[in-house]
Amino acid sequence: MNVKGNIVDILNKRIFKGEVVVRNGKISAINEIHHEVENYILPGFVDAHIHIESSMLVPSEFAKIAVIHGTVATVSDPHEIANVLGVKGVDFMIENGKKVPLKFNFGAPSCVPATSFESAGAIISAEDIKLLMANSDIKYLAEMMNYPGVLFDDDEVLKKIQHAKNNNKPIDGHAPGLRGEDISKYIAAGISTDHECFSYDEAEEKLQKGMKVIIREGSAAKNFEALIDLLPEHFENMMFCSDDKHPDDLLLGHINQLCERAVAKGIDVFKVLQAACINPVKHYNLDVGLLQEGDAADFILVDNLKEFNVLETYINGELVAKNGKSFVKSVPFEVLNNFNTDIKKVTDFRFASSSKKIRVIEALDGELVTNEIIADSLIVNGNLVSNIDTDVLKMTVVNRYKNQMPSMAFIKNFGLEEGAIASSVGHDSHNIIAVGVSDEMICKAVNLIIKNRGGVCAVTLLEEKIVSLPVAGIMSDKSAQEIGEQYAELDKMAKKMGSQLRAPYMSLSFMALLVIPSLKLSDKGLFNGEKFQFTSLEVN
């Protein structure tokens, strides 16, 4: 097979007319020849950090859509399913991913459970990490979220890091806001990347201290604008990732969108493409071709180097997508889950109090971090309730692995004026999380999730809508088109109910993520992520 076009040689910063000769899945030659073809041939895009589970798709279904956008590989942390099913969940992701051409590169989840302050469905110990690191299918130690464990020399954490070092595998970081001596010690432990930077200064410090910074632009966390101006100077040490990408967003685009935005800012196209195509392959030692002789034939054709409209995608020399059509086929798989809690009563969501002030989570649109604010309480019949007028709504996290009383908090900026929304996608432990205007609506939404053994839903007095997620309670067994359309309808319903958030369900899923400051809620209670300890809802 010979493919003609303008060949984009990223490493040598040149573009020339030529043809790529493919034999047995490899590039046997790249010939410089004259022709009239105007398309551009370049290495495929690589998402440098993503939780496939957050697309609500199993890997094989994710691949069907990602290849349309020119993605040939991902660096994937199966942290989410591991929190539900442990090593068995990691194995599921690897095996399902192997059934399709896209090159998934899975890591060993380093923090399962992410903290001891929440209830997860499984534990992955240092001994488990040792076994996973010896597995050739595991490419790296996934994000070390427990940065306090690194800073305070926690024995279990240090063992996990050492197992990665013993196998010469990279160690991913997760250290939002960590600066000064703390980030220096974190890096010194052997941690080489961070995708959690949310300010220019923070990212610049980490780059100067030797870290690779991954620019994240997902469905909830959007740090592209804050960090992109670092790319011209630091392009050799930066990458792009989505981290978490909901299905409706994935249907629209992937890493190709970030390249378009970066080039539109006037950044040199070779620097942009080095971050998007080259750096992840080199940093993680991936078996992904870089459009060089002898490489695997992993490359894409685009119509221009501004919009990056993908015309064709090749993986191992196989044409896997053309003009928006995917040739990746659906594959059969076993549906695994871990859901073991009973239907709840409205009284389970009551919070008896006489406190005049409460501690409230302030959700920030497009951010995983939150603020802590103090607000006036609204008490009816001795029960703390949602205040629609001030947009301070009751929120709950319900343990889905065993019967336990729900934990309660209050949250601002969800904006609901009726009903409730709920999800069993609740990072990191994937318990049920819900926000609503009344205890009755919250209970109704939670029970809809329980009856379906996982999903995301919206309920009002007159209507209820759910996207079922039977695979581990966090993924669908359906196609991206089906799940994307259903999810878009659900998103529309939440916004009709009053939410002003760009991605209310993605934002909701992170309100239980304790390792990102400042105030979050686990199934065990309200948690201060800066002090790394529980705190009280009532303010005396």
Helices and strands as residue ranges (DSSP letters): E 2-9, E 14-23, E 26-32, E 40-43, E 45-50, G 52-55, H 59-66, G 67-69, E 71-76, H 79-85, H 87-97, E 103-108, H 126-133, E 138-144, H 147-151, H 155-166, E 171-173, H 180-188, E 193-194, H 200-208, E 212-216, H 224-227, G 228-230, H 231-234, G 235-237, E 238-241, H 247-252, H 255-264, H 269-273, I 274-278, H 279-284, E 299-302, E 310-315, E 318-322, E 325-326, G 346-349, E 357-363, E 370-376, E 379-380, E 383-384, E 392-398, E 407-412, E 420-423, E 432-436, H 439-451, E 455-459, E 464-468, H 480-496, H 504-509, E 519-522, E 525-528, E 533-534, E 538-539
